[in-house]
Amino acid sequence: MKQVRSSIISKALKESLKSEHKYRIGAVIFNHKTIVSSGRNYTLKSVRSFTIRFIKYRGSVHAEVDAIINAKKDLKGCSMIIIRSGRSGNLLPSFPCKWCLGYIEHVGIKNIFYMNKEIKLMSYKIGGRSIDK
């Protein structure tokens, strides 16, 4: 499995800790050792005043999408790491939803790194559909 620099993992964790969403997720897009972009999930400002029963997942931007939008450049061949944290900063399992996976593939990102249920860093190759276990 390809390695991810600790500074990139740290940046993804910091992004997740900035999130005010119920599920705190941060994402970092990188190319080799260089950070290209980062993002976190958040609720759109226009619907923040609604109670959670009205917004559930509507009105929120996923961290993966936020990082892609923030990049403002070609992402072909890049990798992405997705980190989810609890309120105390502990790591939790993280894997993109099917819509984010489609968007990630569409922009040309080739590898995703995420935490499995055992909080072990895993990789997922886009296109080849191979998963490290």
trRosetta pair geometry for C-beta under 8 A, 3 or more apart (Angstrom, degrees):
i j d omega theta_ij theta_ji phi_ij phi_ji
1 122 7.6 -103 -132 -152 151 42
1 123 4.9 163 -150 9 106 128
1 132 4.8 31 -87 -105 120 165
2 79 7.3 -135 106 -99 148 158
2 111 6.3 2 42 -171 145 166
2 113 8.0 -108 82 -73 99 116
2 123 6.1 103 41 -97 90 159
4 8 5.3 -109 176 78 94 126
4 9 5.7 107 119 -53 117 96
4 30 7.9 119 -142 53 92 145
4 79 7.7 -141 -100 121 101 141
4 81 5.7 90 -144 -78 154 138
4 113 5.3 23 -50 -96 145 178
4 121 6.7 -128 30 -180 124 148
5 8 4.7 93 65 3 86 102
5 9 7.2 -155 97 -3 46 85
5 33 5.8 71 -32 -136 144 82
6 9 5.5 -53 -147 39 40 113
6 10 6.0 45 152 -24 69 106
7 10 5.5 -51 -145 37 30 116
7 11 6.5 36 153 -23 62 103
7 35 7.9 -106 122 -41 102 119
8 11 5.7 -48 -148 31 32 113
8 12 6.7 32 152 -17 62 103
8 28 5.5 -174 -170 106 83 148
8 30 5.3 -38 -127 -42 135 158
8 33 7.9 -134 -44 -152 123 49
8 35 6.3 175 -110 -80 86 97
8 81 6.0 113 142 14 106 145
9 12 5.8 -56 -153 36 32 111
9 13 6.4 32 150 -18 66 106
9 81 6.5 -96 -97 154 59 161
9 83 7.0 110 -161 -70 67 138
9 121 7.6 -63 -107 -95 129 141
10 13 5.7 -54 -148 36 32 112
10 14 6.4 34 153 -20 65 105
11 14 5.7 -52 -148 35 31 113
11 15 6.5 35 152 -21 63 103
11 26 7.7 -158 129 150 57 134
11 28 5.0 84 99 -88 113 147
11 35 6.1 -11 74 -107 175 147
11 38 5.9 -113 153 -95 112 145
12 15 5.7 -51 -151 33 33 113
12 16 6.6 33 151 -19 64 103
12 26 4.6 154 -176 107 56 109
12 27 6.4 9 -132 -124 99 14
12 28 4.4 -103 -71 -5 90 111
12 38 7.2 -150 -91 -136 55 109
12 81 4.9 -92 -62 103 157 109
12 82 7.0 -165 -163 -132 133 12
12 83 3.9 119 133 4 110 122
13 16 5.7 -53 -151 34 34 111
13 17 6.4 32 152 -19 66 106
13 26 6.4 -168 -79 49 7 143
13 83 5.1 -75 -76 132 58 159
13 85 6.2 88 -150 -59 76 133
13 89 7.6 55 179 -163 111 85
13 91 7.5 -63 -110 -87 110 94
14 17 5.7 -56 -149 37 32 112
14 18 6.7 37 151 -24 63 102
14 26 6.8 123 70 -131 44 169
15 18 5.8 -54 -156 28 34 114
15 19 7.3 46 147 -35 62 95
15 26 2.8 130 86 -142 98 120
15 27 6.8 -94 105 30 152 38
15 28 6.8 171 -1 -57 144 87
15 38 5.1 -146 -77 168 141 116
15 39 6.6 73 -168 91 140 19
15 40 4.4 -166 168 -66 88 101
15 63 6.8 111 135 -147 123 122
15 83 7.4 117 60 56 96 108
16 19 5.7 -40 -164 8 41 118
16 24 4.7 92 174 143 83 90
16 25 5.5 -39 -116 -152 96 12
16 26 3.4 -101 -42 -10 70 101
16 40 6.3 174 -89 -125 32 107
16 63 7.4 -14 -90 -100 73 155
16 83 5.0 -108 -28 101 139 94
16 84 6.2 171 -137 -129 142 24
16 85 4.3 125 122 9 130 107
17 24 6.6 51 -90 172 28 137
17 26 7.4 -17 7 -39 58 134
17 85 5.8 -18 -69 68 72 155
17 89 6.3 12 -98 -109 119 84
18 26 7.3 86 33 -89 94 115
18 40 5.3 -164 75 -16 102 169
19 23 7.8 -38 132 101 146 46
19 24 4.2 163 70 -136 121 73
19 25 6.4 55 -39 38 167 46
19 26 6.9 -145 -26 -61 116 77
19 40 4.4 -149 -68 168 96 122
19 41 5.4 37 -131 61 136 72
19 42 6.2 -142 -136 -74 80 72
19 63 7.4 -60 -77 -78 136 112
20 42 6.7 49 42 -127 85 85
20 43 7.5 -77 86 18 98 98
21 24 6.2 159 67 -84 83 50
21 25 7.4 -35 70 19 133 82
21 40 7.9 -177 10 151 116 94
21 41 4.8 -50 17 109 159 102
21 42 5.9 -142 -45 -107 109 33
21 43 6.1 145 -97 -30 89 85
21 60 6.3 86 -120 -144 131 131
22 52 7.2 70 -50 -125 137 133
23 41 6.6 2 89 73 87 153
23 84 6.6 -36 178 -144 89 115
24 40 7.6 -19 -165 -164 66 112
24 41 7.4 -167 -140 51 27 104
24 84 6.5 123 82 -161 62 63
24 85 4.9 -52 98 64 120 79
24 86 7.3 158 40 -99 121 9
24 87 7.6 137 -7 -76 140 47
25 40 6.6 155 88 -154 55 65
25 41 4.7 49 54 -4 100 118
25 62 7.2 -21 84 -164 140 71
25 63 4.2 -133 114 -10 98 138
25 82 6.4 -6 -171 -173 107 93
25 83 7.0 158 -154 84 57 45
25 84 4.9 -25 -98 -98 80 78
25 85 8.0 167 -88 15 34 67
25 94 6.3 141 -127 -131 102 120
26 38 6.9 -3 -177 -175 97 103
26 39 7.3 168 -155 91 57 41
26 40 4.9 -27 -102 -98 70 87
26 63 5.6 -163 -129 -150 15 145
26 82 7.5 165 86 -153 45 48
26 83 5.0 -12 61 61 93 95
26 84 8.0 175 21 -82 65 33
26 85 7.5 17 3 -2 105 108
27 38 6.7 166 90 -155 54 57
27 39 5.2 -9 59 61 98 86
27 40 7.3 175 17 -83 72 38
27 63 4.0 143 -8 136 103 102
27 64 4.9 145 -84 -85 168 49
27 66 7.0 138 46 63 115 91
27 67 4.2 -107 99 -21 110 143
27 80 5.9 -1 -173 -175 104 108
27 81 6.9 168 -150 84 55 48
27 82 5.0 -13 -101 -102 88 72
27 83 7.6 178 -80 21 40 68
28 35 5.9 -56 -172 -135 113 103
28 37 7.4 172 -154 92 50 47
28 38 4.7 -16 -104 -104 74 90
28 67 6.6 -157 -103 -129 18 141
28 80 6.9 163 83 -152 43 60
28 81 5.2 -2 54 52 93 95
29 35 7.5 102 79 -164 52 61
29 36 4.5 -58 106 65 97 110
29 37 4.5 15 44 54 113 89
29 38 7.3 -154 19 -74 69 42
29 67 5.1 148 -19 156 101 118
29 68 7.1 105 -50 -82 144 53
29 71 5.8 -22 60 -82 151 127
29 75 6.2 -54 -172 -135 145 121
29 78 5.2 34 -179 148 98 140
29 79 7.3 160 -154 85 56 40
29 80 5.0 -27 -98 -97 68 84
29 109 6.8 -100 -130 -105 107 125
30 33 7.3 -39 174 -175 122 10
30 34 6.2 163 -160 84 82 43
30 35 5.1 -47 -99 -103 95 46
30 36 5.8 174 -105 2 30 86
30 78 6.5 159 80 -166 26 97
30 79 5.7 -25 67 66 78 89
30 80 7.6 147 18 -94 68 35
30 81 7.3 9 11 -1 114 101
31 34 5.3 -17 63 63 82 98
31 36 5.6 71 -9 -49 97 119
31 77 6.9 54 -128 107 103 92
31 78 4.8 -67 -76 -110 84 84
31 79 7.3 148 -93 18 37 76
35 38 6.7 -8 -178 -45 121 102
36 71 5.5 21 138 -129 105 105
36 73 7.0 -121 -172 62 113 122
36 75 6.9 140 125 -114 158 86
36 78 5.9 -51 7 -130 154 144
37 67 5.0 132 118 -173 104 74
37 68 7.3 126 97 -87 149 17
37 70 4.6 151 -164 95 116 97
37 71 3.7 -94 -32 -81 153 75
37 72 7.8 143 -90 16 133 68
38 67 5.6 -46 -161 -114 19 99
38 70 6.8 -47 62 88 39 151
39 63 5.1 156 107 -167 89 59
39 64 7.2 178 75 -69 126 4
39 65 7.2 -122 126 79 159 43
39 66 2.9 165 -174 103 132 96
39 67 3.4 -131 13 -53 111 62
39 68 7.4 -50 -3 11 151 51
39 69 7.2 87 -92 46 147 87
39 70 5.3 175 -70 5 103 131
40 63 5.0 -21 -140 -112 26 99
40 66 6.2 -51 45 80 32 157
41 60 6.2 28 180 168 99 111
41 61 6.3 -175 -145 91 57 58
41 62 5.3 -24 -103 -139 102 35
41 63 4.4 -64 -41 -43 76 80
41 66 6.9 -164 -85 -6 37 133
42 60 6.7 -172 99 -152 29 79
42 61 5.7 0 56 50 74 97
42 66 7.2 81 16 -80 97 148
43 47 6.3 -110 171 83 103 92
43 48 5.2 125 107 -93 121 77
43 55 6.6 35 -140 160 123 155
43 59 5.7 26 -159 127 83 97
43 60 4.9 -46 -99 -97 59 83
43 61 8.0 173 -100 13 14 72
44 47 5.3 54 74 25 94 97
44 48 7.3 -140 93 -41 44 80
44 59 4.8 -112 32 -172 106 76
44 60 6.8 -139 -11 -89 76 29
44 61 6.7 98 -62 -25 81 96
45 48 5.6 -30 -145 -10 38 120
46 59 7.4 -129 75 -143 83 111
47 50 5.0 -30 -175 14 78 121
47 54 7.8 -144 -171 111 108 107
47 55 5.4 132 147 -102 125 124
47 58 7.5 -93 161 115 173 84
47 59 3.7 -60 59 -151 153 150
50 54 4.2 -97 171 77 122 129
50 55 5.1 128 91 -41 123 106
50 59 7.5 99 43 40 134 173
51 54 5.6 92 62 8 70 100
51 55 7.6 -174 93 5 35 92
52 55 6.1 -74 -140 49 37 93
52 56 6.9 84 170 -74 70 43
53 56 7.3 16 -155 -52 25 84
55 58 5.6 -130 -160 70 57 77
55 59 4.7 -68 -147 47 108 130
55 60 7.1 100 159 -35 113 95
57 60 6.0 -89 -166 36 48 117
61 65 5.6 -122 -174 83 84 119
61 66 5.3 97 135 -63 117 98
62 65 4.7 87 63 10 85 104
62 66 6.9 -152 94 -8 42 88
62 96 7.6 89 162 -141 143 88
62 97 7.0 -121 -106 24 155 113
62 99 7.8 149 -1 88 152 106
62 100 5.3 -100 112 -80 156 125
63 66 5.5 -55 -145 37 32 114
63 67 6.3 33 157 -20 66 104
63 82 6.6 131 89 -135 126 91
64 67 6.0 -55 -151 35 28 110
64 68 6.6 27 151 -17 63 107
64 80 6.6 63 -131 168 91 152
64 82 6.4 -24 -71 -94 98 121
64 96 5.3 36 -44 -114 158 122
64 100 4.2 85 65 -161 147 124
64 103 6.9 131 123 79 113 120
64 104 6.1 -54 178 -66 129 108
65 68 5.7 -55 -149 36 33 111
65 69 6.2 31 155 -17 67 107
65 100 6.4 -108 -42 -114 86 91
65 103 6.1 9 -95 113 85 164
66 69 5.9 -56 -146 39 29 109
66 70 6.1 27 156 -18 64 111
67 70 5.8 -57 -143 40 28 111
67 71 6.6 44 154 -39 61 98
67 80 6.8 128 103 -135 149 115
68 71 5.8 -44 -158 10 31 118
68 75 6.8 -67 -132 -27 82 162
68 103 6.5 -134 3 145 170 114
68 104 7.4 -137 -70 -95 133 58
68 107 5.6 -175 -144 -20 123 168
68 109 8.0 -97 -96 -32 105 129
69 72 7.7 25 162 -55 42 69
71 75 5.8 31 139 -70 166 113
74 108 7.2 -5 180 53 78 147
75 78 4.6 -70 -171 23 77 131
75 107 4.7 26 57 146 125 110
75 108 5.4 153 90 68 74 95
75 109 5.5 -25 141 -64 117 81
76 107 7.6 -134 -64 150 56 59
76 108 3.4 -47 -100 151 63 151
76 110 8.0 56 -177 -37 49 99
77 108 6.5 -16 -11 149 50 107
77 110 5.7 4 -134 -12 33 127
78 108 7.3 79 24 106 84 87
78 109 5.2 -49 77 -116 85 77
78 110 7.1 148 63 17 32 83
79 109 6.7 110 -118 -167 19 93
79 110 6.6 -53 -82 64 67 78
79 111 4.1 -20 -118 70 100 100
79 112 7.2 -180 -166 -80 74 26
79 113 6.7 42 166 -12 115 101
80 104 6.4 -102 20 -137 150 123
80 109 5.2 10 -17 -169 111 148
80 111 7.4 176 28 94 60 57
80 112 5.3 -16 69 -114 93 71
80 113 7.1 -164 98 27 46 73
81 112 7.6 142 -96 -168 32 54
81 113 4.2 -22 -108 69 81 109
81 114 7.3 174 -157 -69 57 45
82 94 4.6 -156 120 144 96 123
82 95 7.1 127 81 -106 139 20
82 96 6.1 -180 -50 -54 166 84
82 112 6.7 1 -2 -172 109 102
82 113 7.2 171 21 84 64 56
82 114 4.9 -3 60 -101 100 90
83 91 6.7 -71 -162 -129 94 96
83 94 5.8 -173 -136 4 16 166
83 115 6.8 66 -125 -15 60 116
84 91 7.1 94 76 -164 62 59
84 92 4.4 -69 106 72 106 96
84 93 6.6 -4 51 85 133 33
84 94 3.8 167 -8 -77 102 106
84 115 6.8 -122 35 43 88 122
85 89 5.6 -21 -174 -146 127 34
85 90 6.5 143 -158 71 73 36
85 91 6.2 -47 -103 -99 69 42
85 92 6.4 154 -114 10 15 94
86 89 6.9 -38 68 32 72 17
86 90 4.4 0 34 56 118 92
86 91 7.8 -49 1 13 87 6
86 92 5.6 109 -47 -41 85 118
91 115 5.6 -175 165 -110 116 168
91 119 5.0 113 99 -145 115 116
92 115 6.9 130 100 88 29 139
92 119 7.5 -59 -114 -94 15 101
93 114 7.7 42 -175 155 62 102
93 115 5.4 -142 -123 103 38 91
93 116 6.2 -13 -124 170 98 21
93 117 5.1 -7 -80 -88 134 48
93 119 7.2 -105 -69 -77 61 61
94 114 4.7 -139 94 -158 81 94
94 115 4.9 63 25 37 89 90
95 114 4.8 94 -90 157 62 163
95 116 8.0 41 -53 -101 114 54
95 124 7.7 87 -139 -28 99 150
96 100 3.8 -120 -172 93 114 123
96 101 5.0 150 102 -57 119 74
96 104 6.4 83 96 -17 176 140
96 112 6.6 -89 0 -153 120 155
96 114 7.4 -129 -14 -80 72 141
97 100 5.0 92 53 12 74 102
97 101 7.0 -131 98 -8 37 90
98 101 5.4 -50 -146 34 34 117
98 102 6.5 39 154 -22 64 102
99 102 5.8 -51 -154 32 33 113
99 103 6.6 29 150 -15 64 106
100 103 5.6 -55 -147 39 36 110
100 104 6.0 41 153 -23 69 106
101 104 5.6 -52 -144 36 29 114
101 105 6.4 28 156 -16 63 106
101 112 8.0 -65 -115 -35 80 160
101 126 7.7 177 -166 -114 81 102
102 105 5.9 -57 -150 38 29 109
102 106 6.2 34 151 -26 64 108
103 106 5.4 -51 -146 32 32 118
103 107 6.6 19 160 -10 65 105
104 107 6.5 -64 -152 39 26 99
104 109 4.7 -63 -176 54 84 126
104 112 6.6 27 166 -72 159 121
104 126 6.3 -140 121 -94 104 145
105 108 7.8 54 178 -64 32 20
105 109 7.2 -84 -79 55 27 79
105 126 5.0 -173 -99 -169 82 124
105 127 6.9 145 -137 -56 104 74
109 112 7.1 70 133 -66 121 81
109 126 6.1 91 99 4 70 155
110 125 6.8 -14 163 -153 75 72
110 126 5.4 -140 -149 47 30 103
110 127 7.0 -37 -136 14 73 120
111 123 5.8 -20 -168 -165 106 109
111 124 7.1 143 -160 74 56 49
111 125 5.8 -26 -103 -106 74 59
111 126 6.9 -129 -67 4 25 88
112 123 6.9 146 78 -158 48 56
112 124 4.4 -16 61 59 101 102
112 126 6.7 87 -16 -46 98 97
113 121 5.9 3 -177 -172 107 99
113 122 7.0 162 -152 81 59 41
113 123 5.4 -28 -96 -98 71 72
113 124 7.8 -175 -77 18 26 75
114 121 7.6 153 80 -148 24 56
114 122 5.8 -29 67 62 73 90
114 124 6.8 9 13 -3 113 115
115 119 5.2 -4 -172 -136 120 50
115 120 6.9 134 -151 56 67 28
115 121 6.3 -41 -94 -91 64 50
115 122 7.2 122 -128 14 16 89
116 119 7.2 -111 68 -38 58 14
116 120 5.3 -15 40 55 106 83
116 122 4.9 67 -38 -19 106 134
122 131 7.1 16 165 -175 123 85
122 132 5.2 -172 -160 76 80 96
122 133 7.3 17 -133 -100 125 32
123 131 7.8 176 92 -150 52 47
123 132 4.8 52 48 9 82 125
124 130 7.7 174 -152 87 47 49
124 131 5.4 -7 -110 -109 79 78
124 132 7.6 -118 -66 17 45 78
125 128 4.3 -12 114 56 123 113
125 129 7.0 -56 82 6 83 12
125 130 4.7 17 37 51 120 89
125 131 7.8 -142 20 -71 75 38
126 129 8.0 26 -151 -65 24 49
